[in-house]
Amino acid sequence: MQAIDLSAEEAITVFSPLAETIWLIALADGSVKIIKDKMVTADEGKILDYETVRAYYKEGYVYTPDMKQWDDELSLQALRALAAAGEREKQLDMRFRHTDIGFEWHDIFVRVLVDANGKPDRVLLLGRQATDSQRAHIIETAVSTEYDYVNYIEADNN
């Protein structure tokens, strides 16, 4: 039986439809390779300073109530601390401004990658738009029988 292998380039091509953002961040020098970015497509393929990109996103895209989370969890310092603590992955929900609907939800996946010696050296950040699933979850929670105001409304309709 022949071993099957998948190169990094092939993997990105195959899984690209599942993510709207794919950034590869170097922990040592703070550079970021923008592999895919639906919000700023002009930066795709470029290697930029991560903190500069982060500041640009914060100013132009991050929904105001989520700015603290953006700083606390996705700064270069926070990513380095995550790697130093031995953590290998993190998932969070963030909101980004949207001119038509106010904001849209995104799932952010952070994965710490290691070099040949097992030392954390990069972070892969993936993002995908998740507004529809977040709305469905909010509606599901709101109609749950544990919510008294929903029971009250239902009682008035009976």
N, C-alpha and C positions, 0 to 999 in steps of 0.2 A: 504494500500500500504506500502510495506516495504522500509525503507531507504537503499540506496545503499552507501557503503563506500569503499574507496580505501586506503590502508595503504601506507606509504611512500615507503616501500620496493617494494610493488606491482607497484606503480607509476614509480619507477626507472626502474624496470624490463620491464614494458610496453613501456615506452618512451625512453629507452636506445638506440634503433636503430636510433632515430632521432638526437642523440648527440654523438659526438666522445669524448667529455670531459665533465665530471661532477665533480666539486669540491665543497665541502661544507666548507666554511671558517668561523671560530669563530672570531668575532671581538674583543673579550676581550683579548684572549691570542695569537692570530695570528696563530693558528694551522689550518691546512687544511686536511680534509679527502678526499683522492683521491678515489672517487667512481668509476670513469671510466676515462681512459686516453689512447687514441689510440697511442699517441706518445711515452709514457713511461709506457707501460703496467705492468712493474715490480713493479710500485708504487701503483697499484690498491689495494684498501683495507687498505692502510697505512694511518696513521695520521702523518703528517710532519709539519715542520715550513713553513708557507706560504712564507715568504720572501726568504727563502733558495730555495724553489721550483721555485719561481718567478725569482731569480737570475740564476738558472740553465737553465730555459727556455729562458731567455734573452740571455745568452751566447750561447746556442746551437740551438735555434729554431727561435727566433724573427728576422724577416727580418730587416736589419739595418735601413732603413728609418722609420720604425715603433717603434723603441726603445724608443723614447721620449714619444709617445702615451702610450706605455706599462708602462712606469714609471709614467706618469702623471695620467693615468686613472685606473690602476690596482694595484697600490701599496696598502699596507695595510692602510696607511694614507689616500689615496684617497677613499678607500672603507668606512673607518670610517667617513670621511667627507660627503660622499654621504648619509650615514645612518643618520648622525646628521642633515643634511639639510632637512630631511623628504622625500627625494627621495626614491622611492621603486624599480625602475628599470632603466636599461640603456642598450643600445644595441650599439655595435661598430663593425667595420670591421678591421681586422688585417691581416697582411701577415706573414707567417712562411716560413722559408727556406725549400726548397725541392731540393734534389740532382739532380733529373731528369729534372725539369722544372724551376729551379731558386727559385720560391716561389709559395705558394698556399694561396688563400684567405680563411679566416675563419670568420664566424659570431660569435660574442661573446655576450652572453646575461647574464646580471648581475641582480640578483633579491635579494633585501634586505628582510630578513625574521625576524619576531618578536617573542618574547617569549610570555608566557601566559598573561603577563601584558601589552603587546603591545609595548614593548621596543625592538628596533632593536638589535639583538644579533648575527646574522649569515648572510652570503651572499652565495647564490647559484650561481655558475658560470657554465654556459653551453657553449660549443663551438661545432660548426659543420663546416665541410669543405664546402666552397661555391665557389670554383674556377669556376665551370661551369656557375653558375648564374652571377658571376661578369664579366666573359668574355662576356656573352650574353648581359649584360647591357652596357659594353664598346662598343661592336659592334653596338648595337642599337643606342647609342649616336653618334657614329662616322658617321653613315649613315643618321643621322637626316638632314633634309633640311636646318637647321640653320647653318650648318658647310660649310663655303664658299669653303674650299679646296675640299670637296666632290663634291659640285656643279661644281667646275672648272674641276675636273676629269671627271665628267659625261658629261660636255659640250664638252670635247675633244673627247669623245667616240661617240658623235652624229654626 
